[in-house]
Amino acid sequence: MDTVRDRICAALRQRPHTALQISQAVGIAHRDVIGHLEHLRRSLPHRDEALEVEPARCPACEYVFEDRDKLGRPSRCPECRAQRVQPPRFSVVSAG
């Protein structure tokens, strides 16, 4: 039987997903997704794969959160202080 992380990996190999889309596709709580993604970020290199993160961005001023280590959605833009920030998108890619 597939684990939750196996189902997350399968979904992320097909196309990029936000944390909300992952929770809906896999059937887990939205608040649990980031913990699973943190674990996958550490464990995927052992399978010659990597968690690729398309950074969050602010639609108001087009600021991109490139240097952010946290995987969750930022609460507001540091440039324009807008609170409507597009969440990061995740995918699993081959490291080779």
Secondary structure, DSSP 8 states (H G I E B T S, - for coil): ---HHHHHHHHHHHS-B-HHHHHHHHT--HHHHHHHHHHHHHHGGGGTEEEEEE--B-TTT--B-TT----S--SS-TTT--S--B--EEEEEE--
